[in-house]
Amino acid sequence: MSPRIAALDLVEADVTYLHYDGRRPATYAYPAPPGVPERTGIPDVRRVQIADARQLPEPPTLDVYGFERRVRPTTVTDFGSEDQIRSIYYRETEAIIRQATGAEKVVIFDHTLRSNATDSRNETTRQPVRFVHNDQTFVSAPRRVRDHLPADEATERLRGRFAIINLWRPIGNTVECWPLAVIDGRTLDTEDLVPTDLIYRDKVGETYAVVYRTHHRWFYFPRLRPDELVLLKIYDSKADGPVRLSAHAAFDDPSSPPGAPPRRSIELRTLVFYPS
């Protein structure tokens, strides 16, 4: 661990990597059929140190670390309303992403509500993901552009720089349990990443599982508030930048107070197109 990181407040917690045995893992994006495991692959639980990103001398940014925090209140009053999410929150998210990246076009293609409440596993709300992962791969990211843009525009956009960026926000309460931890993208190597099938009802996508390395550096933002958000770089077509992606997971925070309210959050996934 670098002296710079050792000087920050740390928590020690378990995160679940993949023990890669040569077989391609798979995960269901919806409740798996009876008798079928929701996730395949051998879990590799590791105790890691997770540093307080709020204490970094310079705030982490998307292009240097692969993630960043911003303070932007939302005007959404009910995240249980699909209409408010799509009519209000999508518009707010597009403006935030444009400001953060300088993008000339933002396309929001997906959102997910999460809660660690015991009754939250259903079609509309999912449990926090405790496996270390990244939501796209170098194969699936360009495919997303073709999925969500007209063919001619997709061909043209793929000639320039584009990225996939997630926006993650707490809902209702400050996060006091199962917060989000993120790996510094500069400490991830391509050989750490294992393509994984993501099975939807109508298609099969592809994400990355992650293999443990001692040099991975983990960060989180303790007690993230509903007026705060975290941007996550999932993919960047720019191959010569410092960070093309990061990886993340929820973790059981040992500093969580007894009886902490369930974590509730929403994440939006966006295609980001940069000026030519």
C-alpha positions in Angstrom: 0.0 0.0 0.0 1.3 3.4 -0.9 2.0 5.9 1.9 -0.6 8.2 0.4 -3.3 5.5 0.9 -2.1 4.4 4.3 -2.6 7.9 5.6 -6.4 7.7 5.0 -9.0 6.2 7.3 -9.5 2.5 6.3 -12.0 -0.2 7.0 -11.3 -3.9 6.5 -14.0 -5.9 4.9 -14.6 -9.0 2.7 -15.3 -8.6 -1.0 -16.1 -11.5 -3.3 -13.9 -11.9 -6.3 -13.9 -14.8 -8.8 -11.7 -17.8 -8.6 -11.2 -18.4 -12.3 -11.0 -22.1 -13.2 -11.2 -21.6 -17.0 -15.0 -22.0 -17.2 -17.1 -19.0 -18.3 -19.3 -17.7 -15.5 -22.9 -16.7 -15.9 -25.3 -14.5 -14.0 -29.1 -14.0 -14.3 -30.4 -10.5 -14.5 -33.8 -11.6 -13.2 -34.8 -14.3 -10.7 -33.3 -17.6 -12.1 -35.6 -20.5 -12.9 -36.3 -23.0 -10.1 -33.3 -25.2 -9.5 -30.9 -23.0 -11.5 -28.2 -21.0 -9.6 -28.5 -17.2 -10.0 -24.7 -17.0 -10.4 -22.1 -19.6 -11.5 -18.3 -19.4 -11.0 -16.3 -20.1 -7.9 -16.4 -17.2 -5.3 -13.1 -16.1 -3.9 -13.7 -14.1 -0.7 -10.9 -11.8 0.2 -10.3 -9.4 3.1 -9.3 -6.0 1.7 -8.6 -2.5 3.0 -11.1 0.1 1.7 -10.0 3.7 2.1 -12.1 6.8 2.7 -12.1 8.6 -0.7 -13.4 11.7 0.9 -9.9 12.2 2.5 -7.9 12.1 -0.7 -5.9 15.3 -1.1 -7.4 15.7 -4.6 -10.9 14.4 -5.2 -10.9 11.3 -7.5 -12.1 11.8 -11.1 -13.5 9.6 -13.8 -10.4 9.9 -16.0 -7.8 9.4 -13.3 -9.4 6.9 -10.9 -12.4 5.7 -12.9 -15.0 7.2 -10.4 -15.9 10.5 -8.8 -18.4 12.0 -6.4 -20.6 14.9 -7.1 -23.2 16.8 -5.0 -26.4 17.3 -7.0 -29.8 17.1 -5.2 -32.7 15.6 -7.2 -36.2 16.9 -7.6 -37.7 13.4 -7.7 -40.1 12.9 -4.8 -40.9 9.2 -5.4 -38.4 6.7 -6.8 -41.2 4.1 -6.8 -42.7 6.0 -9.7 -41.4 4.8 -13.0 -42.8 8.0 -14.6 -40.8 10.3 -12.3 -37.7 8.3 -12.9 -38.0 8.5 -16.7 -39.4 12.0 -17.0 -37.4 13.8 -14.2 -34.5 11.7 -13.1 -33.3 10.8 -16.6 -33.3 14.5 -17.6 -31.3 15.4 -14.4 -28.9 12.6 -15.1 -28.2 13.7 -18.7 -27.4 17.2 -17.5 -25.0 15.9 -14.8 -23.2 13.6 -17.2 -22.9 16.3 -19.8 -21.3 18.7 -17.2 -19.0 16.0 -15.9 -17.7 14.8 -19.2 -18.2 17.6 -21.8 -20.2 15.1 -23.8 -22.2 16.2 -26.9 -24.7 13.4 -26.5 -25.9 11.2 -23.6 -28.2 8.2 -24.1 -29.6 6.6 -20.9 -30.3 3.0 -21.7 -31.1 1.3 -18.3 -31.8 1.9 -14.6 -31.9 -0.4 -11.6 -33.3 0.1 -8.1 -31.5 -1.7 -5.3 -32.2 -2.5 -1.6 -30.7 -4.9 0.9 -34.1 -5.3 2.6 -34.9 -9.0 2.8 -38.0 -8.7 0.6 -36.4 -6.7 -2.1 -35.5 -9.4 -4.7 -38.1 -9.0 -7.4 -38.5 -7.8 -11.0 -38.2 -4.1 -10.1 -35.8 -4.0 -7.2 -32.6 -6.0 -6.8 -30.2 -6.7 -3.9 -26.8 -4.9 -3.9 -24.2 -6.9 -5.9 -21.6 -8.3 -3.6 -19.4 -9.7 -6.3 -16.6 -7.6 -7.7 -17.6 -6.8 -11.3 -17.8 -4.3 -14.1 -21.0 -3.9 -16.0 -19.7 -4.1 -19.6 -16.7 -5.5 -21.5 -14.6 -4.4 -24.4 -16.9 -6.6 -26.6 -20.3 -5.6 -25.1 -19.8 -1.9 -24.9 -19.7 -1.2 -28.6 -22.6 -3.5 -29.0 -24.6 -1.3 -26.7 -24.1 1.6 -29.1 -25.6 -0.5 -31.9 -28.4 -1.6 -29.7 -29.5 1.9 -28.8 -28.8 4.1 -31.8 -30.0 3.9 -35.4 -27.5 1.9 -37.5 -26.1 4.8 -39.5 -25.6 6.9 -36.4 -24.1 4.0 -34.5 -21.5 3.4 -37.2 -20.5 7.1 -37.2 -20.4 7.4 -33.4 -18.2 4.3 -33.1 -15.5 6.1 -35.1 -15.1 8.6 -32.3 -14.6 8.4 -28.5 -17.5 7.1 -26.4 -17.9 5.8 -22.9 -20.3 4.0 -20.7 -20.8 5.8 -17.3 -23.1 4.8 -14.5 -24.6 7.2 -12.0 -25.2 5.7 -8.6 -27.3 7.6 -5.9 -28.7 6.7 -2.5 -32.5 7.0 -2.1 -34.2 8.4 0.9 -31.6 7.9 3.6 -27.9 8.3 4.0 -26.1 4.9 3.3 -25.2 3.4 6.6 -24.9 -0.3 5.5 -23.8 -2.2 2.4 -22.1 0.9 0.8 -20.5 0.8 -2.6 -16.8 0.2 -2.9 -14.8 0.9 -6.1 -11.4 -0.2 -7.3 -9.0 2.5 -8.5 -9.0 1.8 -12.2 -5.3 2.4 -12.5 -4.7 -0.8 -10.4 -6.8 -3.0 -12.7 -5.2 -4.9 -15.5 -6.9 -6.6 -18.4 -5.7 -10.0 -17.2 -7.8 -9.4 -14.0 -11.0 -9.3 -16.0 -13.1 -12.4 -16.9 -16.0 -12.1 -19.4 -19.2 -13.3 -17.9 -22.6 -14.0 -19.5 -25.4 -11.8 -18.2 -28.7 -13.6 -19.0 -31.8 -11.5 -19.6 -35.2 -12.9 -20.5 -34.7 -11.9 -24.2 -30.9 -11.8 -24.7 -27.5 -12.6 -23.3 -25.2 -9.7 -22.4 -21.6 -9.7 -21.1 -20.0 -8.2 -18.0 -16.6 -8.6 -16.3 -16.0 -10.6 -13.2 -12.7 -9.8 -11.5 -9.8 -12.0 -10.2 -8.1 -10.9 -7.0 -4.7 -9.1 -7.1 -2.9 -7.8 -4.1 -2.2 -4.4 -5.8 -5.9 -3.5 -6.2 -6.7 -0.3 -4.3 -10.2 0.0 -2.9 -12.1 3.2 -2.0 -15.6 4.2 -0.8 -17.5 7.3 0.3 -18.7 6.8 3.8 -22.2 7.8 4.7 -23.1 8.9 1.2 -26.2 11.2 1.3 -29.1 11.3 -1.1 -27.9 14.6 -2.5 -24.6 13.0 -3.4 -23.9 10.6 -6.3 -21.0 8.5 -7.6 -20.1 8.4 -11.3 -18.5 5.1 -12.4 -16.5 4.6 -15.6 -17.7 1.3 -17.0 -16.0 1.6 -20.4 -14.0 4.1 -22.4 -13.0 3.6 -26.0 -10.0 5.9 -25.5 -7.2 3.3 -25.2 -4.4 5.7 -24.3 -6.0 7.3 -21.2 -5.0 6.5 -17.7 -8.2 4.5 -17.0 -10.6 2.7 -19.3 -12.8 1.2 -16.6 -13.1 0.5 -12.9 -14.8 -2.3 -10.9 -17.1 -2.2 -7.9 -19.0 -4.2 -5.3 -21.2 -3.7 -2.2 -19.6 -4.7 1.1 -20.7 -5.3 4.6 -19.2 -2.2 6.4 -17.9 -3.1 9.9 -18.5 0.5 11.0 -22.3 0.3 10.2 -24.4 1.1 13.3 -26.6 -1.6 14.7 -30.1 -1.5 13.3 -29.0 0.7 10.3 -31.9 1.2 7.8 -31.7 -0.8 4.6 -29.6 0.7 1.8 -31.7 1.9 -1.0 -30.1 3.2 -4.2 -30.7 3.8 -7.9 -28.2 3.4 -10.7 -28.5 4.7 -14.3 -26.4 3.4 -17.2 -25.5 5.8 -19.9 -23.8 6.0 -23.3 -21.6 9.1 -23.5 -20.4 10.5 -26.8 -17.6 13.0 -26.9 -17.2 15.8 -29.5 -15.2 14.8 -32.5 
